[in-house]
Amino acid sequence: MGLDIHTIEVAPGSNPTAQPDRVAFAILPNVANVAGGSANTAVATAITGLQLPANYTVEVTPNQDATAFVTAKTQTGFTVNLAPRQTTSTLAAGTFDVTIFA
C-alpha cells in the first residue's frame, strides 16, 4: 500500500532549488552504535553506501541519553556522532534512528 501524495507545499523561506521536482526521504531505524570507552566519550558511526543528492538534511534520534550531530556529509554517506548528555555518563552500546530529507 503506497502513499498517494497530490500536493506538496514548500514553506516560505525554504530553498527547494537543489531538487525542485521532488522530495526524497529515507528512514534508517535501529542503527547500531558501539559503547563509549569512558565517561564523556563520544562515539562515531559511519553510514555508507547511500546514494544522496548534494544537499540533504539528517535528523538523528539517539535511543539513549545522548546528543547527536552529523559530520563528513557526502553523497554516499555521513558520520553520526553521539555524545553523552551528562559529562559523567558513559554511552552504552545501543541504537539510534536516522531520517534523511532531500
DRENKOL-305082 format. One record per residue (C-alpha): residue number from 1; residue in one letter; x, y, z. Coordinates in nm, 3 decimals, always signed. Last residue first. Example, Ala and Ser with C-alpha at 12.3 -4.5 7.8 and 13.67 -1.06 7.14 Angstrom:
2
 rolo kekol      px      py      pz
    2     S  +1.367  -0.106  +0.714
    1     A  +1.230  -0.450  +0.780
***
This chain:
102
 rolo kekol      px      py      pz
  102     A  +1.631  +1.591  +0.050
  101     F  +1.533  +1.454  +0.388
  100     I  +1.719  +1.179  +0.577
   99     T  +1.582  +1.015  +0.890
   98     V  +1.816  +0.829  +1.121
   97     D  +1.737  +0.619  +1.430
   96     F  +1.989  +0.535  +1.702
   95     T  +2.100  +0.209  +1.856
   94     G  +2.279  +0.062  +2.153
   93     A  +2.618  +0.004  +2.307
   92     A  +2.610  +0.219  +2.616
   91     L  +2.741  +0.572  +2.632
   90     T  +2.920  +0.670  +2.954
   89     S  +2.788  +0.943  +3.181
   88     T  +2.983  +1.191  +3.399
   87     T  +2.973  +1.470  +3.139
   86     Q  +2.595  +1.434  +3.112
   85     R  +2.444  +1.439  +2.760
   84     P  +2.672  +1.158  +2.648
   83     A  +2.800  +1.217  +2.295
   82     L  +2.683  +1.050  +1.976
   81     N  +2.844  +1.123  +1.640
   80     V  +2.675  +1.016  +1.317
   79     T  +2.909  +1.009  +1.018
   78     F  +2.794  +1.066  +0.660
   77     G  +2.706  +0.881  +0.341
   76     T  +2.744  +0.838  -0.034
   75     Q  +2.667  +1.193  -0.147
   74     T  +2.899  +1.327  +0.120
   73     K  +2.847  +1.453  +0.476
   72     A  +3.156  +1.427  +0.698
   71     T  +2.980  +1.525  +1.022
   70     V  +2.642  +1.472  +1.189
   69     F  +2.549  +1.556  +1.549
   68     A  +2.378  +1.366  +1.826
   67     T  +2.319  +1.426  +2.195
   66     A  +2.287  +1.138  +2.436
   65     D  +2.055  +0.981  +2.693
   64     Q  +1.969  +0.667  +2.497
   63     N  +1.785  +0.577  +2.176
   62     P  +1.955  +0.861  +1.990
   61     T  +1.727  +1.028  +1.734
   60     V  +1.918  +1.163  +1.435
   59     E  +1.787  +1.402  +1.168
   58     V  +1.992  +1.436  +0.851
   57     T  +1.932  +1.707  +0.591
   56     Y  +2.025  +1.692  +0.225
   55     N  +2.218  +1.880  -0.041
   54     A  +2.443  +1.706  -0.298
   53     P  +2.183  +1.437  -0.359
   52     L  +2.218  +1.101  -0.184
   51     Q  +2.301  +0.749  -0.299
   50     L  +2.395  +0.557  +0.015
   49     G  +2.671  +0.300  +0.072
   48     T  +2.793  +0.447  +0.398
   47     I  +2.679  +0.548  +0.748
   46     A  +2.987  +0.585  +0.966
   45     T  +2.929  +0.562  +1.342
   44     A  +3.119  +0.787  +1.581
   43     V  +3.135  +0.756  +1.959
   42     A  +3.169  +1.034  +2.215
   41     T  +3.349  +0.990  +2.548
   40     N  +3.207  +1.179  +2.849
   39     A  +3.271  +0.889  +3.087
   38     S  +3.474  +0.603  +2.942
   37     G  +3.513  +0.377  +2.640
   36     G  +3.183  +0.471  +2.479
   35     A  +2.976  +0.177  +2.363
   34     V  +2.939  +0.097  +1.996
   33     N  +2.648  +0.219  +1.787
   32     A  +2.392  +0.013  +1.597
   31     V  +2.146  +0.170  +1.353
   30     N  +1.794  +0.094  +1.480
   29     P  +1.590  +0.265  +1.209
   28     L  +1.727  +0.406  +0.883
   27     I  +1.448  +0.609  +0.722
   26     A  +1.496  +0.772  +0.384
   25     F  +1.344  +1.083  +0.234
   24     A  +1.304  +1.242  -0.106
   23     V  +1.110  +1.546  -0.220
   22     R  +1.091  +1.601  -0.593
   21     D  +1.093  +1.841  -0.889
   20     P  +1.288  +2.133  -0.743
   19     Q  +1.579  +1.919  -0.624
   18     A  +1.851  +2.162  -0.508
   17     T  +1.614  +2.454  -0.563
   16     P  +1.398  +2.366  -0.261
   15     N  +1.510  +2.669  -0.056
   14     S  +1.288  +2.737  +0.243
   13     G  +1.171  +3.087  +0.335
   12     P  +0.803  +3.021  +0.276
   11     A  +0.716  +2.653  +0.325
   10     V  +0.701  +2.439  +0.013
    9     E  +0.365  +2.269  -0.020
    8     I  +0.344  +1.920  -0.158
    7     T  +0.021  +1.825  -0.326
    6     H  -0.119  +1.500  -0.463
    5     I  +0.051  +1.238  -0.249
    4     D  -0.072  +0.878  -0.278
    3     L  +0.103  +0.681  -0.005
    2     G  +0.157  +0.324  -0.112
    1     M  +0.000  +0.000  +0.000
***
